[in-house]
């Protein structure tokens, strides 16, 4: 009788030893799934927050992130798509060149960028201002749907600067019956959070 009891207890003990790792594994899997479920809404919320920040930046012109964005006056935006190629720096001459593409949407456009009066400015995050390397307008005809390149340089930019907080550019445009230009009532074009690629040859 005692031998039977011993065999029964031994069998039960062996079963418990085998079941214990399975229980631990199941608990670990449940914990991992719960953790994943908790993190998923955060990721979605973070992505949604990024979208809201970009919309806010484009609407208000206020930096809410470190990502590049543009603020284009409505009359220009209605007629021309603006796409930034990059901002390329020459550390030897301490100059940077903003390159962007303009593409007319509806009609052939006469699009001029840059002020002859020196009102174009670039700024760093500490408020230092940089003037253009010249005061000549970059004037181009923009056929419908054809990309046209614009290049505007700024001087006195130290090679240690990683990005420009703001590049503000004067503009003038005529596209069909739509016309406009920078003035006291219509703001300049703005390029914000512009990273500088030093000593890199533009593509």
HUFENHU-V76592 format. One record per helix or strand. SS is the DSSP state (A for helix, B for strand). FROM is the first residue (numbers start at 1). TO is the last residue. If there is no record, write none. Layout:
BEGIN
ss=(SS,SS)
from=(FROM,FROM)
to=(TO,TO)
END
This chain:
BEGIN
ss=(A,B,A,B,B,B,B,B,B,B,B,B,B,B,B)
from=(2,69,74,80,95,109,121,129,138,144,148,163,171,178,189)
to=(60,71,79,90,104,113,123,132,142,144,155,169,175,181,198)
END
